[in-house]
């Protein structure tokens, strides 16, 4: 009997031991499962962190590369014809940034300021002033619709345009955009749809220049994208004087902004010359221009200190330099009680003609 009791107690201890062992095993499994899951998460987390850290340096590298490119651009940019000719090396009393400048009294034809005014250089979109003059004086129907075609796409410089192929506007709207916002496709379409076509239109541009006595001037197309469109400050002063007599050119070139409706869309255009919005300026006609070969260009008819003036600035090196040069001239005129010419030179031939 005692032997049986001892055997029973031994069996109970064995069963308890087995139960404890099984419980410990289950507990160990329950404890190990989260650890295993945590390890999987731990493996993923570094992977995501590595990706994020890798993206940040890559972005930083791209940003640094872009900044480096921006810094390199001024040194690497293509030199203008004026720079190649050494025109920027000439100093002037007003310290202008344009290598060519001319200021003429429109009434007396007196040259108040001149700098390299006989140099013949590319004139970029100043070309559009002659384009506008030819269109306006042809007395064409300004309400006639004109459609942009593949022919109007710029293959010279690859410049962009908001006027897609197939866009239809009136001739008047095209002229407005060409003069105010320097819209290249609009200017080309105006020449292409001229009676007789583009070739005849360019012939008319050169004929008009000849009739006005612009002996330094040559046009090969109506936009100014070609560096072969060239002129001198003296010739351009003549053109500004004649263009200023045309109410349409005065109105279109000096309007601050313009909207055109294209189906459900409305395109907002702004004037390329910020001075037209400046209350300190009274501008009767203006045109800006830029291609690498020409530098920044600007022509204006304006009134300062009671005098009607024609200003021409060519081959300005900086983006805002032509505007700065105009401001320098304005301050100089306003501060001069007895204005004397800053550089002696005969008046441009033909300045008094109205063409």
C-alpha positions in Angstrom: 0.0 0.0 0.0 2.8 2.4 0.9 4.5 1.4 -2.3 1.4 2.3 -4.3 1.2 5.7 -2.7 4.8 6.5 -3.5 4.2 5.4 -7.2 1.1 7.7 -7.3 3.0 10.7 -5.9 5.8 10.1 -8.5 3.3 10.0 -11.3 1.7 13.3 -10.2 5.1 15.0 -10.0 5.8 13.7 -13.5 2.5 15.0 -14.9 3.0 18.4 -13.2 6.5 18.5 -14.7 5.2 17.7 -18.2 2.5 20.3 -17.8 5.0 22.9 -16.7 7.3 22.0 -19.6 4.4 22.3 -22.1 3.3 25.6 -20.6 6.8 26.9 -20.8 7.1 25.9 -24.4 3.8 27.6 -25.3 4.9 30.7 -23.4 8.2 30.7 -25.2 6.4 30.4 -28.6 4.1 33.3 -27.7 7.0 35.4 -26.5 9.1 34.5 -29.6 6.4 35.4 -32.1 6.4 39.1 -31.5 10.2 39.1 -31.4 10.3 37.5 -34.8 7.7 40.0 -36.1 9.7 42.8 -34.6 12.8 41.5 -36.3 11.0 41.6 -39.7 9.9 45.2 -39.1 13.4 46.1 -38.0 14.7 44.7 -41.3 12.2 46.7 -43.3 12.7 50.0 -41.4 16.4 50.3 -42.3 15.5 49.6 -45.9 13.0 52.5 -46.0 15.4 54.7 -44.1 18.1 53.9 -46.6 15.9 54.7 -49.5 14.8 58.0 -48.0 18.4 58.9 -47.1 19.5 58.0 -50.6 16.7 60.2 -52.1 17.8 63.3 -50.1 21.4 63.3 -51.2 20.3 62.7 -54.8 18.0 65.7 -54.6 20.7 67.7 -53.0 23.1 66.7 -55.8 20.5 67.7 -58.4 20.0 71.1 -56.7 23.7 71.6 -56.4 24.2 70.7 -60.1 21.4 73.2 -61.1 23.0 75.9 -59.0 26.3 75.2 -60.5 24.8 75.4 -64.0 23.1 78.7 -63.2 26.5 80.1 -62.0 28.2 78.7 -65.1 25.7 80.1 -67.6 26.9 83.7 -67.7 30.4 82.7 -68.4 29.4 80.0 -70.9 26.6 81.9 -72.7 27.2 82.8 -76.3 28.8 86.2 -76.8 26.7 88.8 -78.6 27.9 90.5 -81.8 28.6 93.7 -79.9 30.8 91.8 -77.4 32.7 90.1 -80.1 33.3 93.5 -81.7 34.6 95.0 -78.4 31.8 97.6 -78.2 31.3 97.0 -74.4 34.8 98.2 -73.8 33.9 101.8 -74.5 33.0 103.9 -71.5 30.3 106.6 -71.5 29.3 109.4 -69.1 26.2 107.7 -67.9 27.9 104.3 -67.4 25.2 102.5 -69.5 25.3 98.7 -69.7 24.1 98.8 -73.3 27.0 98.8 -75.8 25.0 100.9 -78.2 22.7 103.8 -77.2 21.1 106.9 -78.8 18.8 109.6 -77.4 17.3 112.1 -79.8 15.0 115.0 -79.2 12.0 114.1 -81.5 11.0 117.7 -82.2 14.5 119.3 -82.8 16.2 116.1 -84.0 19.1 117.0 -81.6 21.2 114.1 -80.5 21.4 114.3 -76.7 23.4 111.2 -76.2 25.2 108.7 -78.4 27.3 105.6 -77.9 28.4 103.4 -80.8 25.3 104.6 -82.6 26.6 103.7 -86.1 27.4 100.1 -85.2 25.3 97.6 -87.2 24.1 94.7 -85.0 21.3 92.1 -84.9 18.1 93.7 -83.6 16.1 90.7 -82.5 12.4 91.5 -81.9 12.8 95.2 -82.6 12.2 93.7 -86.1 8.5 93.5 -85.2 8.2 97.2 -85.2 8.8 97.2 -89.0 6.5 94.1 -89.3 3.7 96.1 -87.6 4.3 99.1 -89.8 4.0 97.1 -93.0 0.8 95.4 -91.8 -0.8 98.6 -90.6 0.1 100.7 -93.7 -1.2 98.0 -96.0 -4.7 98.7 -94.6 -5.6 95.0 -94.5 -8.7 93.7 -92.8 -7.9 93.5 -89.1 -10.9 91.3 -88.4 -9.8 88.6 -90.9 -9.1 85.3 -89.1 -5.5 84.0 -89.3 -4.6 80.4 -88.3 -1.3 79.4 -86.9 0.3 76.6 -89.0 3.4 74.4 -88.9 5.2 77.0 -91.0 5.0 79.5 -88.1 7.0 77.2 -85.7 10.4 78.6 -84.8 13.1 76.4 -86.4 15.7 79.2 -86.0 16.0 79.2 -82.2 13.4 76.6 -81.1 11.5 79.2 -79.0 8.2 78.3 -77.5 4.8 79.8 -78.1 1.4 79.7 -76.4 -0.3 79.8 -79.8 -0.5 76.1 -80.7 -0.8 75.0 -84.3 -4.4 75.4 -85.3 -5.0 78.5 -83.2 -7.1 81.1 -85.0 -7.1 84.8 -84.1 -7.9 87.9 -86.1 -5.1 89.8 -87.8 -5.6 92.6 -85.3 -5.1 90.2 -82.4 -2.0 88.7 -84.0 -0.6 92.2 -84.4 -1.4 93.1 -80.9 0.4 90.1 -79.5 3.4 90.6 -81.8 4.0 94.2 -80.7 3.0 93.9 -77.0 4.2 90.4 -76.0 6.7 89.8 -78.9 4.8 86.7 -79.9 6.9 85.1 -82.6 4.3 82.8 -84.2 1.9 85.7 -84.5 4.5 87.9 -86.2 5.4 85.1 -88.6 1.8 84.4 -89.4 1.3 88.1 -90.2 4.1 87.9 -92.8 3.0 84.6 -94.2 -0.6 85.7 -94.8 0.4 89.0 -96.4 -0.8 89.3 -100.0 1.9 87.6 -102.0 3.2 85.6 -99.1 6.3 85.8 -96.9 8.8 86.5 -99.6 6.8 89.6 -100.7 6.4 90.7 -97.1 10.1 90.7 -96.4 10.7 92.6 -99.7 8.2 95.2 -98.4 10.1 95.4 -95.1 13.4 96.2 -96.9 11.7 98.5 -99.4 10.2 100.5 -96.5 13.6 100.7 -94.8 15.2 102.0 -98.0 12.4 104.6 -98.5 13.0 105.8 -94.9 16.7 106.2 -95.5 17.6 103.3 -93.2 20.7 102.4 -95.1 22.2 100.2 -92.4 19.1 98.0 -92.1 18.4 94.6 -93.6 15.5 92.1 -92.9 15.3 88.4 -93.8 12.2 87.5 -91.8 9.4 89.2 -89.8 10.1 88.0 -86.2 13.7 88.9 -85.4 14.7 85.4 -84.5 17.4 85.5 -87.2 20.6 87.3 -86.4 20.6 88.4 -90.0 18.0 91.0 -89.2 20.3 93.9 -88.5 20.3 97.7 -88.1 22.0 100.6 -86.4 20.7 102.8 -83.6 20.5 105.7 -86.0 18.2 103.7 -88.4 16.1 102.5 -85.5 15.5 106.0 -84.3 14.1 106.8 -87.7 11.8 103.8 -87.5 10.6 104.7 -84.1 9.8 108.2 -85.2 7.7 107.0 -88.2 6.0 104.2 -86.2 5.0 106.7 -83.6 2.8 108.4 -86.1 0.7 105.3 -86.4 -2.1 105.2 -83.8 -2.5 101.4 -84.0 1.2 100.8 -83.3 1.2 103.3 -80.4 -1.8 101.6 -78.9 -0.8 98.0 -79.3 2.8 98.4 -78.3 2.1 100.3 -75.1 -0.9 98.3 -73.7 0.0 96.7 -70.3 -1.8 93.5 -71.0 -4.2 91.7 -73.3 -6.5 88.7 -73.2 -7.4 86.4 -76.1 -10.2 83.8 -75.9 -9.4 80.4 -77.4 -12.6 78.4 -77.0 -13.1 77.6 -73.3 -9.7 79.0 -72.5 -8.6 82.6 -72.0 -4.9 83.4 -72.4 -3.5 86.4 -70.5 -0.6 88.2 -72.1 1.6 90.9 -70.6 3.8 93.6 -72.1 7.4 92.7 -72.3 8.4 96.2 -71.2 7.7 96.7 -67.5 8.0 100.5 -67.9 4.6 100.8 -69.5 3.1 100.2 -66.1 5.4 102.6 -64.3 3.6 105.9 -63.6 6.9 107.8 -63.7 7.1 107.1 -67.5 5.0 108.5 -70.3 5.6 106.1 -73.2 4.1 106.7 -76.6 5.7 103.7 -78.4 8.0 100.9 -77.4 9.5 97.6 -78.4 11.8 95.1 -76.7 14.0 92.4 -78.2 16.3 89.6 -77.3 18.4 86.8 -78.9 21.8 85.8 -77.8 23.5 87.4 -80.8 21.7 90.8 -80.2 21.7 91.0 -76.4 18.9 92.8 -74.7 17.4 95.6 -76.8 14.9 98.4 -76.3 13.5 101.3 -78.3 11.0 103.9 -77.0 9.3 107.2 -77.7 8.7 108.9 -74.4 8.3 112.3 -72.8 10.7 113.4 -70.1 10.8 116.9 -68.5 8.6 118.3 -71.2 10.8 116.9 -74.0 9.7 114.2 -76.5 12.6 111.8 -76.8 13.4 108.8 -78.8 15.6 106.2 -77.0 17.5 103.3 -78.5 19.4 100.7 -76.4 21.1 97.8 -78.1 23.2 94.9 -76.9 22.6 95.2 -73.2 24.3 92.4 -71.3 22.0 91.9 -68.3 18.3 90.9 -68.2 17.3 94.2 -66.6 20.1 96.4 -67.9 18.2 97.9 -70.7 15.5 99.1 -68.2 18.2 100.4 -65.9 19.8 102.3 -68.8 16.5 103.9 -69.6 16.1 105.0 -66.0 19.7 106.4 -66.0 18.9 108.5 -69.1 15.6 109.7 -67.6 17.3 110.8 -64.3 20.0 112.5 -66.4 17.5 114.4 -68.5 15.4 115.4 -65.4 18.5 116.6 -63.5 19.9 118.7 -66.4 18.5 122.2 -66.3 20.5 123.1 -69.4 20.9 119.8 -71.2 23.9 119.6 -73.4 24.6 116.7 -75.8 26.6 114.0 -74.1 28.3 113.1 -77.3 28.6 115.2 -80.5 27.0 113.6 -83.6 24.9 114.7 -86.5 21.2 114.0 -86.4 20.1 110.7 -87.9 19.3 111.1 -91.6 15.5 111.1 -92.2 14.4 111.5 -88.6 11.9 114.1 -89.6 10.2 111.9 -92.3 6.8 110.4 -91.6 7.0 107.7 -94.3 
